[in-house]
Amino acid sequence: MYSSFISLVVVLDETDDRAQVAAFVSAVGAHLAQRFADYEIVFVDNGARRDLDGLEAPEAIRANCYLVALSNRVGLDIAILAGFERANGDYAVVFDTQLAEHPEFIDRLYERAQDGADIVLLRDRRPARRFSPASLLFFALVRGGLDPRDRKEVLVSRRALNWILRYRHRTAYLSEIYSSSGYRTEAVEVEAGRRSRSRTRADRQKLAWAALTRMSSLPLQIASGSILALAAGVLLLSANALTVKLFQVDLLGEPAFAVPGWTYLVLLMSLGFLLTNVTLYAILRVLLVISEDVRDEPSHVVEFSRRL
């Protein structure tokens, strides 16, 4: 038996029914009771509105289960943070009801933490889904060792958890928080067979832009690339115009005559406006991320919190 107090944080949404939660409590709760000195399971109701009163599970296990109901649906990362706020254990583990048949994953995360890691990620040995080109590009651009195979399940030590909760307003993207915390981070590769609980498309886009702003030089690269492309276009068009004017041939060696025309001007202005707009769009997205980060408002509201 491990001599630690562990807190299991489980986010519930509309895909989780009462029977699935009861089976999870019975299976995983019994495993935790056998393997750890003390434990608790913190369910975060993220818009599921499930009635868990009198859950069909052993009373001894249900006494260690707590429910945190959010007043409205929020992003997955924010719901996990709400569970972190309620967790009291030496370690907090984010887990999923779909992994009820794999409670041994918790043991593997905990054992890796005993080697000195404060944050231990659960990573798919082989991805359970194919990633889009946009997702692969995102992971190629960001810094900090993010891996597209990383799942949402993770173990966090108490001292790392205290740091995360203290600076949680910096970003709502937990993977970014883990990588920027400065604490030693490890990964445990598993074959779960099921996809990790995913974020909504809107959340993925919002978090991706926020992460690209803080974890990469993408906005600066876009601006620099726009300026270089515009300068190269101006140089080529100017050189071509001079060649035609002086030697009656263009840069490709074709005969040409210097006649007044609007073609070069239109091309130059179109290219310039296009690249300028791309640069302004990147700057606006950066400003949007900054404005959201400095808002002084809660990211979630807890409607009630009680024991099951």
Disulfide bonds with the S-S distance in Angstrom:
none
